[in-house]
Amino acid sequence: MSVDNRVYIFDTTLRDGEQSPGATMTREEKIRMARQLETLGVDVIEAGFPAASVGDFEAVAAIAAAVEKPVVAALCRALPADIDRGYEAIRQAKRGRIHTFLATSALHMEHKLGKTPAQVLEMAEAAVRHAVSKGVEVQFSAEDASRSDPEFLVEVCNRVVAAGATIVNIPDTVGYAQPAEFADLIRYLLANVKGAEKVTFAVHCHNDLGLGVANTLAALHAGARQAEVTLSGIGERAGNASLEQVVMGLGTRPNYYNLTTGIVTEEIFPSCRRLSGIIGQPIPPYAPVIGRNAFAHESGIHQHGVLKDRRTYEIMTAESIGRKGAVVVLGKHSGRHALDAKVKELNYKLTDDELKIVFDAVKELADRKQRILDEDIEALILEKVLRRPDHYALQFISVHCGNVELAPSAVIQVLVDGQVVRKYSSGSGPVDASFNAVCEAVGRKPELEEFHINAITGGTDAQGEVTVRVREGDATSVGRGVHDDVIMASTLAFINALNRLAKKEGDRICPQL
């Protein structure tokens, strides 16, 4: 295919995706995800919003130094101070990009910015010129473009293209557009913006009406050549267009779109699974492309067709997105070399000391569980090695419950900032008793808003993955725990959520500029 048919994948999982409630990541988690995105083959990683906080600045700078192939973008408002801060964050990147934005709809200009259209034109041009002076790629986004006056949008694009922006992004910021009209808007801009043939038009579509992917694909078909997406579609409100759906939509219908990407599709499912493990949010079973039901067939007619020829009911293969059947490769008699090979196959890089931690955990699990699957290994890596240092760490828990008159009870021992604390509590059930004991030990009592439990693999000896969401005042946090004992998994998830709350309290926030 010609260069004109190449679609560039701009991944904003670490910026817009992280703004999804409960999806906050630590700097170390962001770096791990950025490296996986590089393996996946994304063209651009939007690493964060450096002016938002010290933590965000440091994460963007660390990602800029950690990856080599992707462009690393920093989001900045159309303000000199924001742009200066963004540039400092990406200075170490092999290829850096300043992504500056300004609202262009009448609604936003009047009620949010308090600016006239003429003032917005001047601000947009000045911001792009200032960003261009830094000597890096510059992208401009017209926030709320889908609700902007098309003629005014052309004026904005003319000004920023003349000022030196090489990527112009047309966002459907609130998921308002319909596919046909959004495609018409892209065609209109391509036909009327001066110098449109010299720049890349991008789209950033939200999913408020469930049309994020449809609008993105329609825009690409109309001539846009950069898709702004996130893994699993995470993001503000109802989320963003999902990377996996956009990429596989293009790949499954090559004769219709005649477009290609640089994505290594076999890394799609491993990437989404890694994100799920980091943010503690399970992949929904009915999620297109990556959900566990996406390649499951229960209907007899469907089963018959698939057995004859999988193409009867499957438009893509599980292998094409990196999904594999459960294969037993490790057990209690496996050696460290076998584990090392499996860890590398799962695309993790562990030191010898970290490998030993996982090896010991595998041996311990193998004494209780007959089959050790890929998902078990990955869960152990995330739980035993990659979890950040904690304010609160579980040492042991003992729970009593049953259909007797005595109330369920729990005795717990935790380290609280290095100090041993042991507490007893009761509750309406074993999980409630465990959580109450944790609260007694750490001296805080958040509200439990959500509790989900999922078996990582099949079988009665499967490891349980528990995800909780807690609220303390205005702060919310998601925690994740994995163990073959569901009470242990629940307690670990609750403590993980408390640790994330403690981290939020420790973050220093920069003043808004």
Number of C-alpha atoms within 10 A of each C-alpha: 8 8 8 10 17 15 23 20 25 24 27 26 31 27 23 22 23 21 18 18 15 19 20 21 18 18 19 15 18 24 22 20 21 26 19 22 24 21 18 19 19 22 20 23 29 26 31 32 26 27 25 18 17 15 19 22 23 15 25 31 25 21 28 27 17 16 22 14 16 25 23 33 34 32 29 27 21 24 19 16 13 23 25 17 18 29 25 15 30 27 17 17 22 15 18 25 27 29 28 26 21 24 23 29 20 18 14 17 18 14 9 10 14 12 17 12 17 10 11 19 21 13 17 26 23 18 24 28 18 18 31 19 10 16 12 16 19 28 28 32 29 23 21 21 26 25 19 18 12 17 13 17 22 17 15 24 28 20 20 26 24 14 19 20 27 20 23 24 25 26 23 26 22 22 24 20 24 17 18 13 14 25 21 15 20 24 16 15 21 20 13 15 18 17 14 18 10 11 17 19 25 28 28 26 31 31 26 18 12 15 19 28 26 20 27 30 24 20 29 24 19 19 19 26 22 25 27 27 32 26 25 29 25 27 26 18 14 17 24 34 31 26 27 25 22 22 24 20 16 20 18 13 12 12 9 10 17 14 21 18 20 14 22 16 20 15 22 29 24 19 23 24 19 18 25 17 21 23 20 24 21 20 16 12 11 11 14 15 20 24 17 14 14 14 16 11 15 8 9 9 9 16 16 13 16 15 10 10 11 15 12 13 13 16 12 15 13 17 13 15 20 16 17 11 9 13 10 11 13 20 19 17 8 14 12 14 10 13 20 19 11 17 19 11 11 14 16 15 13 17 9 10 10 14 18 15 16 25 23 12 15 22 18 12 22 17 10 12 18 15 21 22 20 21 15 20 21 20 21 20 22 17 19 15 16 15 14 16 9 18 18 21 19 19 12 11 19 14 19 15 18 10 7 7 7 10 17 21 22 25 19 24 19 23 17 16 11 11 9 14 16 17 17 19 21 22 17 11 16 21 23 19 25 29 25 22 26 31 18 17 21 19 9 12 15 19 12 15 12 11 15 13 17 14 17 20 18 11 11 9 15 22 25 23 27 28 27 26 24 22 18 14 8 5 11 20 26 27 27 28 27 29 24 19 13 20 22 22 22 29 28 26 25 30 26 27 26 29 21 23 20 15 13 16 10 9 12 10 13 14 9 8 10
